[in-house]
Amino acid sequence: MAVYTAIDDPEAYFQTKLYTGNGGSQSITLDGDTDMQPDLLWIKERDDAHTGSIIDSIRGVRKTLSPSETATEITESSGLSAFDSDGFSFDGAGGNHVNASSQPTVAWCWK
C-alpha cells in the first residue's frame, strides 16, 4: 500500500511565471504567496517551436541544457544571472531563448 504525504504549501516547491523578455537586465519576481528561490528553471518562449532552456543551480546560471539541441550543455555569456530569493534575474538576452526582447515567455520554477 502506497503512503502519500500532503504538501502543505505547493508554492514553496513549484511556481509558473509568465513574463516578457526585454533583451537586457531585468528581475523576475514570482507571483505566488510564498517566496521561493528556484533551483531549476525551464524557460520557453511561448510563441516559438524551440523546446526551451533548462538551467539549474548545481551547474550554475551560465550553463544551459537544451532538450532540442545536439550539445549536452551550452555555456552562455549572458542571460540568466541569478537565482533570487523570490525569482530570478537576467543580465542580457542570452543565446538560448530566455530573455529575448519583446518575446512572451514562460518559466516553470522548481525548488
Buried (B, 14 or more C-beta within 10 A) or exposed (E): EEEEEEEEEEBBBBBEBEBEBBBEEBEBBBEBEEBBBBBBBBBBBEEEEEEBBBBBEEEEBBBBBBEEBEEEEBEBEBBBBEBBEBBBBBBBBBBBBBBBEEBEBBBBBEB
